Amino acid sequence: SNQEVKSMRKLITIIFTCFIILCGGSVKADAATLHVAHSSALSWSASYTIVTSGNKIKNVSNIKVSTRLGAITKTYMTKDSASKVTLHLTRSIGAVKYQAALSAHMQKGKLVVTFT
């Protein structure tokens, strides 16, 4: 029916939007305050706010990191270039340590978010 088609379109739009947010993507950004976030299922989540001007990242604030398993033992931010910042974190589960990072890079007026 027509209602089912509308529901499917809405669901597909929501899934696509979540995919872009979770898997990285690009967003048009001239001079703006932008929120960078990532959440790994059953692992870690992190977010921060950046202020941009053109292709430069001017400021980073509101850094938040959490884990669902283990503990976050180290967190630090690096400014890799005028247009890129990376939040680094170390997560420990027992004696095992995991490294992760959430990067934001301004490229041709767009914000590109990546994570490892």
C-alpha positions in Angstrom: 0.0 0.0 0.0 1.0 3.7 -0.2 1.5 3.9 3.6 4.0 0.9 3.4 5.9 2.6 0.6 6.2 5.8 2.7 7.3 3.9 5.7 10.0 2.0 3.7 11.3 5.3 2.2 11.5 6.8 5.7 13.3 3.8 7.1 15.8 3.8 4.1 16.4 7.5 4.7 17.1 6.9 8.4 19.4 4.0 7.7 21.3 6.0 5.1 21.7 9.0 7.4 22.9 6.7 10.3 25.4 5.1 7.9 26.8 8.4 6.9 27.1 9.5 10.5 28.6 6.2 11.8 30.8 5.3 8.8 32.2 8.8 8.1 31.2 11.0 5.3 31.4 14.6 4.2 29.3 17.6 5.1 29.4 21.0 3.5 31.0 23.5 5.9 32.2 27.0 5.2 32.4 28.8 8.6 30.6 26.7 11.1 30.5 24.9 14.5 30.3 21.2 13.8 29.7 18.1 15.9 32.0 15.1 15.2 30.8 11.8 16.7 31.3 8.0 16.3 30.0 5.0 18.2 31.3 1.5 17.7 28.8 -1.2 18.8 29.9 -2.9 22.1 33.1 -0.9 22.0 33.7 2.8 22.4 32.1 6.1 21.5 33.6 9.6 21.2 32.5 13.0 20.2 33.8 16.6 20.0 32.8 20.0 18.6 35.0 21.8 16.1 34.8 25.4 14.9 35.9 25.9 11.3 36.7 28.8 9.0 37.1 27.9 5.4 39.4 24.8 5.3 40.9 25.4 8.7 39.9 24.0 12.1 40.1 26.9 14.5 38.9 25.3 17.8 38.0 21.9 19.4 35.8 21.6 22.5 33.3 19.4 24.3 35.5 16.2 24.0 33.6 13.2 25.3 34.7 9.6 25.4 33.1 6.5 26.8 33.4 2.7 26.6 30.9 -0.1 27.1 33.6 -2.7 28.0 36.7 -2.1 30.0 38.1 1.4 30.7 39.4 4.4 28.8 43.0 4.8 30.1 44.3 7.6 27.9 42.8 10.3 25.7 44.5 13.1 23.8 43.8 15.4 20.9 46.4 16.2 18.2 46.3 19.0 15.6 47.7 17.1 12.6 47.6 20.1 10.3 45.7 23.4 10.0 42.8 21.4 8.5 42.9 18.1 10.5 42.5 17.1 14.2 42.5 13.6 15.7 41.1 12.4 19.0 43.3 9.4 20.2 42.1 7.0 22.9 43.4 3.9 24.6 40.9 1.4 25.9 41.9 -1.4 28.2 40.0 -4.6 28.8 41.9 -6.5 31.5 45.6 -6.6 30.4 44.7 -6.0 26.7 45.0 -2.4 25.3 43.3 -1.2 22.2 44.1 2.0 20.3 41.4 4.0 18.5 41.2 7.4 16.8 38.5 9.7 15.5 39.7 12.3 12.9 38.0 15.3 11.4 39.6 16.8 8.2 38.4 19.9 6.3 38.8 19.2 2.6 37.6 21.6 -0.2 35.1 23.2 2.2 33.7 19.8 3.4 34.2 18.0 6.7 35.5 14.4 6.3 35.2 12.2 9.4 37.2 9.0 9.7 37.9 6.5 12.5 40.2 3.6 13.3 
